[in-house]
Amino acid sequence: MKIQLALDRLTIPEAIRLTSLVEPDIDWIEVGTSLIKEFGMESIREIKKVFPHKTILADTKTMDNAKYEAEISFTAGADIITVMGTAPKVTIETCIEIAKIYQKRVMIDLLNTSSEQLKSLLTIEDAIFCLHISKDEQELSGKNEWKNSQILAAYPTSSHTIAAAGGITIDSLPQLLADGIDIAIIGSAITKAVNPSEAARQFKQLARGGVYINE
């Protein structure tokens, strides 16, 4: 399992500082939607400049104007962009086409995607699929529980690369690993930890099949 560090609600210098602390124990760096909305493509450029050897995902959450958003993100340094599963089919297909031109990848965010929409999306073989519990849902319920039945109901096959996002913790990671999730997208459990580097190390240990000992 890969660990994707989600950088949200930070300034660019804060995001770089935090990433520097945990870099050895993460695989991908996500330039979060909040950074892109507040600082634009500069957030992608600056983070790619500091971490050129890392895979950079731009969480654009594209819903429209796919060619434009994909091109400016890839030229800014993104290796992967996100498009919403609820977007028009032509939008998703355009993201995939532009990604191929730039030799990059696309992650389809399944937030609020219906079973019918998912059925259609599963025909796309070149994308990463992301199961997502939204921030608003987490705050409303006060729970970030990832359950086996929830994952299997949302994603009934294992033929694609699957990511999971939304309040993932040390306690919930083993279930995701058991369910075959390929990428764990982790934000505040690392970025808001008292010791981010130690938190990242613990996540990496679990993600690689190790045992986490809570001391």
C-alpha positions in Angstrom: 0.0 0.0 0.0 1.2 3.5 -0.9 0.8 6.5 1.5 -0.4 9.7 -0.1 0.1 12.8 2.1 -2.8 15.2 1.7 -1.8 18.8 2.2 -4.9 21.0 2.9 -5.7 24.2 4.7 -2.0 25.2 4.8 0.2 27.9 3.3 2.7 26.8 0.7 5.7 27.2 3.1 3.8 25.3 5.8 3.0 22.5 3.3 6.7 22.3 2.3 7.9 22.3 5.9 5.5 19.5 6.9 6.3 17.4 3.8 10.1 17.8 4.5 9.5 16.2 8.0 7.7 13.1 6.7 9.1 12.7 3.2 11.0 9.4 3.8 7.8 7.7 4.9 5.3 8.8 2.3 5.0 7.9 -1.4 2.9 10.5 -3.1 2.3 14.2 -2.2 -1.2 15.6 -2.7 -1.5 19.3 -3.3 -4.9 19.7 -1.8 -7.9 21.4 -3.3 -7.7 24.2 -0.6 -4.1 25.0 -1.6 -5.0 25.1 -5.3 -8.0 27.3 -4.7 -6.1 29.7 -2.5 -2.7 29.8 -4.2 -3.4 28.4 -7.7 -0.9 26.6 -9.9 1.9 28.1 -7.8 1.2 25.6 -5.1 1.8 22.7 -7.5 4.9 24.4 -9.0 6.5 25.1 -5.7 5.9 21.7 -4.2 7.1 19.9 -7.3 10.2 22.1 -7.3 11.2 21.1 -3.7 10.2 17.4 -4.2 10.9 16.7 -7.9 11.4 13.0 -7.3 8.0 12.5 -5.7 4.7 11.8 -7.4 2.6 14.9 -7.1 -1.2 14.7 -7.2 -3.1 17.8 -7.8 -6.6 17.5 -6.2 -8.3 19.6 -8.8 -11.7 17.9 -8.4 -12.4 18.8 -12.0 -16.1 18.9 -12.9 -15.9 20.9 -16.2 -13.4 22.6 -18.6 -11.3 19.4 -18.4 -8.8 20.2 -21.1 -7.8 23.5 -19.6 -7.6 22.3 -16.0 -5.7 19.2 -16.9 -3.2 21.0 -19.1 -2.4 23.8 -16.6 -2.0 21.2 -13.8 0.3 18.9 -15.7 2.4 21.8 -17.0 2.7 23.1 -13.5 4.2 19.8 -12.4 1.4 17.5 -11.4 1.8 13.8 -12.2 -1.8 13.0 -11.4 -5.0 15.1 -11.4 -8.4 14.3 -9.9 -11.8 14.4 -11.7 -15.1 13.8 -10.0 -17.0 10.6 -10.8 -20.2 12.7 -11.0 -18.7 14.9 -13.8 -20.1 14.5 -17.4 -18.6 11.5 -19.1 -17.0 13.7 -21.7 -15.2 15.6 -18.9 -13.7 12.4 -17.5 -12.8 11.1 -20.9 -11.1 14.4 -21.8 -9.0 14.2 -18.6 -7.9 10.7 -19.5 -7.0 11.8 -23.1 -5.0 14.8 -21.9 -3.2 12.7 -19.3 -2.1 10.2 -22.0 -0.7 13.1 -24.1 1.4 14.3 -21.1 2.1 10.7 -20.0 0.4 11.4 -16.7 -2.5 9.8 -14.8 -6.0 10.6 -13.6 -7.7 9.7 -10.3 -11.5 9.5 -10.3 -13.0 10.7 -7.1 -16.1 8.6 -6.3 -17.5 11.0 -3.7 -21.3 10.9 -4.0 -21.2 8.8 -7.1 -24.2 6.6 -7.7 -24.1 2.9 -8.3 -25.2 3.5 -11.9 -22.5 6.1 -12.4 -19.9 3.7 -10.9 -21.0 0.9 -13.2 -20.2 3.1 -16.2 -16.9 4.3 -14.7 -15.6 0.8 -14.2 -15.2 0.5 -18.0 -12.3 3.0 -17.7 -9.1 1.0 -17.2 -6.5 3.8 -17.2 -7.7 5.6 -14.1 -7.2 5.3 -10.3 -10.5 5.1 -8.4 -10.8 7.0 -5.0 -13.4 6.0 -2.4 -14.0 9.2 -0.4 -15.7 10.1 2.8 -16.2 13.9 2.6 -14.9 16.4 5.2 -18.5 17.6 5.7 -19.7 14.1 6.3 -17.0 13.5 8.8 -17.7 16.6 10.7 -21.5 16.0 10.7 -21.3 12.4 12.0 -18.2 12.8 14.1 -17.1 9.4 12.7 -14.5 8.4 10.1 -15.2 4.7 10.1 -14.1 2.6 7.2 -16.0 -0.7 7.1 -15.5 -3.7 4.8 -19.1 -3.7 3.7 -18.9 0.0 2.7 -15.9 -0.5 0.6 -17.1 -3.7 -1.1 -20.5 -2.1 -1.9 -18.9 0.9 -3.4 -16.2 -1.0 -5.4 -17.1 -4.6 -6.2 -14.1 -5.5 -8.3 -10.3 -5.4 -7.7 -9.2 -4.9 -11.3 -8.3 -1.2 -10.8 -6.0 0.7 -8.6 -8.1 1.9 -5.6 -7.4 4.7 -3.2 -9.3 5.7 0.0 -9.6 9.1 1.5 -11.4 10.6 4.4 -10.4 10.6 8.1 -8.1 7.6 7.8 -6.3 6.9 11.1 -3.8 4.4 12.5 -6.7 2.4 13.8 -8.6 2.3 10.5 -5.6 1.6 8.2 -5.4 -2.2 8.9 -9.0 -2.7 7.6 -8.2 -0.8 4.4 -5.1 -2.9 3.9 -7.1 -6.1 4.4 -9.6 -4.9 1.9 -7.0 -4.5 -0.8 -6.8 -0.7 -0.9 -3.8 0.3 -2.9 -3.4 3.9 -1.8 -4.2 5.4 1.6 -4.7 9.2 1.4 -3.9 10.6 4.8 -4.1 14.2 5.9 -4.7 15.5 9.4 -3.6 12.2 11.0 -0.1 13.2 9.9 -0.2 17.0 9.3 -1.9 17.7 12.7 -0.1 15.1 14.7 2.1 16.3 17.6 5.0 14.5 15.9 4.2 14.3 12.1 7.4 12.4 11.3 6.6 9.7 13.9 3.0 9.5 12.7 4.1 9.0 9.1 6.6 6.4 10.2 3.8 4.4 11.9 1.6 4.6 8.9 4.3 3.4 6.6 5.1 0.5 8.9 1.5 -0.6 8.9 1.1 0.0 5.1 4.1 -2.3 4.5 2.4 -5.0 6.5 4.2 -4.4 9.8 2.6 -4.2 13.2 2.0 -0.9 14.9 2.8 -1.0 18.7 1.1 1.9 20.5 3.5 2.8 23.2 
